[in-house]
Amino acid sequence: MAQSLLEKAYDPEAFRQLGKGLIDTLANHLQSVQQGRGNVLDYREPADELTFWTNFPDTADFGAWTTAVLRHTTHVHHPRCMGHQVAPPLPLASLAALLGELLNNGMAIYEMGMAPTAMERQLTDWLCRRAGFGAEARGFLTSGGTLANLTALLAARRARGRTDVWNEGYSGKQAILVGEAAHYCVDRAARIMGLGDAGVLKVPVGPDNSMLAGELPRIYEKALADGLEPIALVGSAPSTATGSYDPLDELADFCEPLNLWLHVDGAHGGPAILSDKYGGLMRGIHRADSLVIDGHKMMGLPVLTTALLFRDGGVSYTTFSQQADYLLTESREEDWYNLAKRTFECTKLTSVFCWHAVINQYGESIFPAYLDRQYDLAREFAGMLRERPGWELALTPQSNIVCFRRTPTGAEREACNALNERIRRRLLEDGKFYIVQTRLDGLTYLRTSLMNPFTTRAHLSELLELLESYGAG
Ligand SMILES: Cc1ncc(COP(=O)(O)O)c(C=O)c1O
């Protein structure tokens, strides 16, 4: 009898065949791009891309569809891909993600994700220990650093705010303090919370782009004089544009006597807590109240794998005290295994499979091995730029993010900006490398995030030669 459409779509044999074909295609893709073959991306304008997919035939087989997707996407496993802070995922972690996507255990409550719930407790307990938090620390995984930062600030407000905003609504005048160089999602979180312009107090940064902790008392006192109620200080570990770490110990020195919540956005470089070599960048982290770490940045995991950790795990249970009784039982024991009590999401990803599979197969040391290599490479790249005429480094990199610009002799500021914008655009269209650009103090810089463990000094020399070959054009 002919299969119905649904029978066909759920057919395990068809899945087996399609899956084998997909894994073969992806393995070939990895083999090719990891060796640096082909372009990082073949750039097309958004309107052209839309036309392509609008006209894509419905009858295309899955293999043709996969091949088209590969041709029309950015290859993060390519050693010349050095633009955004997205890791080339460890292939095993991507397989673990596939497992999670097929099982689709929603994790809101324990029995809809028994294994991932237990794994998540084990993983976050481990991360808390490595951050230097005590036995009462707890964490969970959530969907991205943006959501994790918002969740942390909501927890901070619930724990330390003078008013019960959750039940009574927001009546104004709360504020957070945050470094000028922090990721925009912190500002966005504050605005979502209703704090508005007046509630986001920007702390100046120094020449290395990290927060000037000495400015904190002045800003705090002014906030009080203006009738504001500061509820948290947010540190970056590191900031996005230049990868600069805020001085966490000094931030904690400021917060502790005031009982001010210290949140650390370690989305990018939080995994330095696992590194003997670079752990010093996170000095003082054990004194933070909350910490965000993205697995999909400096831990080689697929999107989205984010950990949110609380030094006092108890506060994470009060962030969202809304009742949804069919999901959440009131229990006298710690209800760590019903995650929807503490997460923004109800249904959530089983992203813990990615971390767990990697630790299980390769051990924890794979994480610092990756971070150390990439941070070392950035220092090497900075050295190359210093030695090469016609290039200027924004600052000595603290992480794997390097900002630099072409500065031909005698070129004026605006001409230099225009030149750097032009060469970055030309590089994008060329497709051989992928880097991005950023503005610092009105100057346009080229920016690389050295995320790829196959990027070498030779690739970086090739990049500079190519950019130089663009000349003034
Ligand atoms: C420092 C920092 N915080 C937060 C984010 C946002 O994280 P996500 O992209 O996982 O939402 C980023 C993204 O680049 C970041 O660099």
Ligand as a Chemical Component Dictionary entry (heavy atoms), coordinates in Angstrom:
data_LIG
# 
_chem_comp.id                   LIG 
_chem_comp.type                 NON-POLYMER 
_chem_comp.pdbx_formal_charge   0 
_chem_comp.three_letter_code    LIG 
# 
loop_
_chem_comp_atom.comp_id 
_chem_comp_atom.atom_id 
_chem_comp_atom.alt_atom_id 
_chem_comp_atom.type_symbol 
_chem_comp_atom.charge 
_chem_comp_atom.model_Cartn_x 
_chem_comp_atom.model_Cartn_y 
_chem_comp_atom.model_Cartn_z 
_chem_comp_atom.pdbx_ordinal 
LIG C1 C1 C 0 30.340 39.963 25.550 1  
LIG C2 C2 C 0 29.098 39.423 24.899 2  
LIG N1 N1 N 0 27.981 39.289 25.610 3  
LIG C3 C3 C 0 26.847 38.817 25.073 4  
LIG C4 C4 C 0 26.787 38.486 23.751 5  
LIG C5 C5 C 0 25.513 37.980 23.184 6  
LIG O1 O1 O 0 25.523 36.584 23.245 7  
LIG P1 P1 P 0 24.581 35.711 22.269 8  
LIG O2 O2 O 0 25.021 36.057 20.899 9  
LIG O3 O3 O 0 24.900 34.300 22.677 10 
LIG O4 O4 O 0 23.185 36.104 22.557 11 
LIG C6 C6 C 0 27.923 38.610 22.956 12 
LIG C7 C7 C 0 27.892 38.255 21.519 13 
LIG O5 O5 O 0 28.810 38.436 20.785 14 
LIG C8 C8 C 0 29.110 39.081 23.545 15 
LIG O6 O6 O 0 30.230 39.241 22.839 16 
# 
loop_
_chem_comp_bond.comp_id 
_chem_comp_bond.atom_id_1 
_chem_comp_bond.atom_id_2 
_chem_comp_bond.value_order 
_chem_comp_bond.pdbx_ordinal 
LIG C1 C2 SING 1  
LIG C2 N1 SING 2  
LIG C2 C8 DOUB 3  
LIG N1 C3 DOUB 4  
LIG C3 C4 SING 5  
LIG C4 C5 SING 6  
LIG C4 C6 DOUB 7  
LIG C5 O1 SING 8  
LIG O1 P1 SING 9  
LIG P1 O2 DOUB 10 
LIG P1 O3 SING 11 
LIG P1 O4 SING 12 
LIG C6 C7 SING 13 
LIG C6 C8 SING 14 
LIG C7 O5 DOUB 15 
LIG C8 O6 SING 16 
# 
